[in-house]
Amino acid sequence: MSFLHPGILWFLLLIPVLAGLIILAWRSTGQGWRKLVSAQHQELVTPRALWRTVMPATFALLALTCMIVALARPINGYREGGAMTTGRNLLIALDISRSMETEDVKPSRMAEARAAAYELIDALPGDKIGLIVFSGEADLVVPLTYDHTALRDALEQVNRNWAGVGGTNFGLVLRKAMLDFKRSTPEGSTNALVILSDGEDTVNSSLEVAEEAKKNKLLVITVGIGTAAGGPVPDANGENGLWQDRNGKHVISKLNSESLRRFAEATGGDYFVMDSNADLTAFTQAAVRKIDKHEEAFSLNKVPNDLFSSFATTALILLALAMLTSTEWRSRRALLLLLILGSLTPHANAAPAKESATAYAQGISYMQSNEQDKAKESFSLALLDEDKALQAAAHYQMGQVNANRTFQELRALYTPQTDDTGEISESPAEAAPQVSPEALQKIVDSLRQDIQPYRDALKLQPSLSRAQKNITGIEALIRKLEEEIERLKQQQQQQNQQQQDKQNDQQKQDSDQQQDKQDDQQKQDSDQQQDKQDDQQKQDSDQQQDKQDDQQKQDSDQQQDKQDDQQKQDSDQQQDKQDDQQKQNSDQQQDKQNAAQPEEQETQANDEERKRQYAASVLRRHMDEEDGSPIPHANDQVRQPDKDY
């Protein structure tokens, strides 16, 4: 017999101390009644029987002893349960050669390969998976197993120091895989080997061994880790921290896709390149459909044969005896006490029931076939069993189911969107995953709930180190996700600020354009108004000028008329004077002619002619005056008429 919590047994030292205290108390108070009764009447008092004092105390101390032993969780060895499962056999081969430390993918090829291995394990929850690490030689680190938790623990510890011989030898990996499959899988079944490597085969013997692997139905899936451009190989002891060849030149390692592709095709397998848009889960699930499924029995976690219920039952029985021996049987309460204690006494056999163990095994089987809801129902039935170890195991598996579901949701957030044909969209904007802080916060809340089953398992079985390890890992993931949430929130705030700035700039630009339009319109209206005013002013000025010109012309005409009238008047006066002078001269001349008789006949004809001319000149003058003509007439041309015509 052994104990799960042996430290509790130190409380057994309290038993002799309590026994001594009981004896001292009995000696000091057991005979106290004699002080209350006089000596002559003490024979009338019947003292309490000694066994009624000793027996209850003894039973109570024994009950306390059994209870302490029960709390220390005594066990009598372990037992294993069994279940049937259907799955595939798959080995993961991880390249740990020096070139895998190249940092052309961040943080390194080794870290990228380890992450890919984790993804493979999550993609195949119901399959039997093993682990091989290789460089110049190959070692089987984890044989084929359904215990994916142990496989993850081994992957977490893999590092470059595990490589014994330098270089890369794919041929040894194939031989090691075929040997393990031959030893642990049914004969003639198809198995798979997934190689995570950068493809630099330094031995070049893999193609020959690949033919042998194909005959043994070994399907090889190669996953390329690295980039075609490559990068320098790190070396902590080298110059500038880089690896150098014999000539002192830095070694550049590149992804050899062609080597990995030929190697996979030689066995009928497939080749896959890890990149930012890679969906290794979908690729692996499609590739392993070529592998045969087989049914086999497997062992569950070891369950201790717990003796807690036996000691607890004994403790309750002893406690009941202690109470009964200190109770008067004449009291009806004694019978009632017996009935109550009988109903509270647990069953002597507290081992897990067959139904509970079967439900637990079915839950494991459902987990491997990725039927999460049915698995939770089965584990819930197993929780109803009284066996604490089985309850702890069921709580742990419930935590596994919940955590796996949450991890799938987390991976789905970072998986590129595909179209109806299952192909990744060619548009980078559509292919890039969009992760929001709200979605990650939902994942964090789910992870916090997923931790609780692990904590319940630890309460029931503190020695369950895997539960504590899962709690630590999930808490670390929660911290990283919270950092990512904070980063995304800041990014969203920056994007919102940029969007707001763009909107403000656009609004300002629109406002400036609107203001410019308004200014242009106002300027145009102002120009039109000014033009109208200028036109009106010009028109008014022209009209005023025309009026002034008309007035000036009218004044000038009036002035000219006055001048013409004055000139005409002066001319008429001058003409009258001339006419008078001419008449006077004519009269004088006539007088002279009259005096000259001899000449009278000769000049008669001339006189007639002069009269005719005079009459004509008077007529012309009269006509000129009628027409307002200012034509002057010389005195020698026109003379005053002799009579009024």
Helices and strands as residue ranges (DSSP letters): E 2-3, G 6-13, H 14-29, G 32-35, G 39-44, H 50-71, E 74-79, E 82-87, E 89-95, G 98-101, H 109-123, E 128-134, E 138-145, H 148-157, G 160-162, H 170-184, E 191-197, H 206-215, E 218-224, E 231-232, G 239-241, E 252-253, H 257-266, E 271-273, H 280-287, G 288-290, E 294-299, E 303-306, H 308-325, H 332-344, H 354-368, H 372-382, H 388-413, H 428-431, H 437-460, H 465-595, H 598-627
